[in-house]
Amino acid sequence: MSLLEDLYYGKICPSERSHSSDPKYALYSKQISELIQILKEKLPPDDFTMVEEAMDLNDMLISVSSVSAYTLGFRMGAAMIVEVLGHKGELIHTEEGYLGKIKLDRRES
C-alpha cells in the first residue's frame, strides 16, 4: 500500500509515534514521574489537584505547539520539493546541463 493510501485509510498517525528513542527522553520522563510522586505525597489533595490541572494544561500547550511544528515542517518540506522540481532542468548531468556548466567554468579559470 502506498503512503497516500495509508494516509487516506488513517493508518498514519505521527502523534502516536512521536516518542523519542533518545535516552534523555526516558530519563526526563522518569524524573518527572518521581517529582510528581513526591508532590503527591507532600501536598494537600486540593493543591495536588491544581498541580495536575497545570500539568494537563501544559500537555495541551505542548500538543498545540507540536501540531504547529509538524505542519510547518511538512509545509517546508513540500515547498523544498516544489523548488527542487522547479529547477530540475538545472540538474541534468550533461555538458549542456547545470553540472556540466560548472565543470566547463572550472576548466576556463
N, C-alpha and C positions, 0 to 999 in steps of 0.2 A: 504494500500500500504506500502511496506517496505521502509526502509531508503535508501537502494541501488536503488530501483525503483525511489524514489523521486529524488535522485541524478542524475540518468540517464535521467529522463524527465525534468531536470532543475528546479525542484521545490524547491531546496535547494540553497540558496544564502546567506551565512553568512554575507557578507559585507552589505547586506540590513538590517540585523537585529542587527547590531553592536552598535546601540545607547544605551548608558548606562542608567539604571534606577537610578543610583546614583545621589542624589540631587546636588552633586558638578558639575556634567556634565551640568545640566541646568544652574547653577549659572555661571560657566565659560563661557558657550555659550552666556549668556545674557551680561556678562561683555565685551566679545569680540565684540559683536554687538554694544554695547554702545560706545566703543572706536573707532570702525570703523566709526560710525556716526560722532563722534567728529572730527576725522581726515578728513573726507569728507568735513565737514563744514569749517575747518581751512586751509586746504592745497589747493594750486592751482590745477586745474584739472589734469595737466600733472604729478604733484608729487603724487597725489592720485592714478593715473593710475599705477604708479610704485609700490605703496603700494599694490594695488590689484594684480599686477603681482607677487610680492613677496609672497603674501598670496596663490595664485594659485600654485606657485612652492612648498610652504610649504605643501599644501594639497597633492600634488603629492608625496612628500617625505614621508609624513605620510602614504599614501596609499601603497607605496613600502615597508615601514617598517612593516605595518600591514600584508601584504601578507607574508612577510618573517617570522614574528612571528607566524602567523596562520599555515603555512606549517611546521615550526619547531615543534610547539605544536602537530600538527597532527602526524608527524613522531615519536615524542617522545611517544605519547600515543600508537601508533601502536607497537613501539618497546617494550613498557611495557607489552602489551598484549602478544606479542610473547614470552617474557621472562617468564611471568606467565604461559602460556600454555606449555612452555618447561619444566617447573618444576611441572606440575600438579600432578604427581605421589607422590610428597612430601606432598601434601595437603590432602591426604586421611585420614579420621577420624577414623582410626582403630589402634589397638595396633601395627600393622606392619608398619603403615604409619608414616610420619614425626611428626605429632602431637602426635601420640602415643609414639614415641621415646622421645619426650620432657617430657611427663608425666612419663615415666619409668626412665629417667635420674634424675628427681627431687626426685623420691622415693629413689634412691640409695644414694643421698647425705645427 
